[in-house]
Each structure stands twice: as C-alpha cells, then as structure tokens.
Amino acid sequence: MVNATRGLLVQCDVPMRQYLLWIEREERFIINDLDENHLFAKQDAEERIHASVQALYEEIYYEPLEEGTAGNASRRSGKRRRIR
C-alpha cells in the first residue's frame, strides 16, 4: 500500500535552504529535507514560506548606487516584487 502526503516541493539554493531550515525550528512546516536544493513542505505553508522569504529580502536588499553618486547604498524604494 502506498502512503502519499500532499505538500509543496520547494526548490532553492543552499543559503535559502539553510534559512528555511532555521525558520523551520519554530514553525515546523518541512516534511522532508530531500537534498541540498529541495525541501518537501506542508501544503498550507506556502504563505508562511513566502512571507519569511519576503521579509528576509526586504531586510537585506539595497538598491545599487547610480554612477556618479557617493555615499551609502540606499534602501530599495517601496516597489515590491513577488519572489517565486
């Protein structure tokens, strides 16, 4: 008899996988760590994963400096893009 579980296949690079495994310690949404680029997560975790990745992106992303400007890199503007 086959035992099947519904879920999400998450494809990511190694740093993002480590970040998701770190978040998983509190939220418990990963069913199986398949390999270095794939995780199998609970089906209802899609929004939580997306929100966590978006929060990380907002925290660490900076706009590149334009040529001829000096100073620190500025935070990105209010434009938001969906990460897939």
Summary of the structure (lengths in Angstrom):
residues: 84
radius of gyration: 16.8
end to end distance: 34.6
largest distance: 66.7
contacts: 153
relative contact order: 0.16
helix: 38%
strand: 21%
